[in-house]
Amino acid sequence: MSQSQERRVGKRISARVPVKIQAKNCPEQTGHTRDLSTNGVFLYTDSHFSEGSELEIILVLPPELTDGERRWACCQASVVRVEPSGQDGNFGMAASIRRFELMPEIP
């Protein structure tokens, strides 16, 4: 498969939403998404995670992915690609979402 060939299954939405990231034996981290779909997410954080790291990501899904409503979700994901930090010091990473669970709205 060539580098330019599209491997995504779901429609990817450009959206910058805040995320909380939890990895085993690590303190909770924060970051933000660049884009996401029901199958994957690309996000930025100031902490480095290795390829293969298992993550729990909590975020608000945009209306384009939830039939018109913003919804909180908890995702179980694996890091599949890491990009070096840029000028802002944040690391970019792509993660494959194994499953996500919509959470009830918190009043």
Helices and strands as residue ranges (DSSP letters): E 13-14, E 18-23, E 29-36, E 40-45, E 54-61, G 63-65, E 71-83, E 91-102
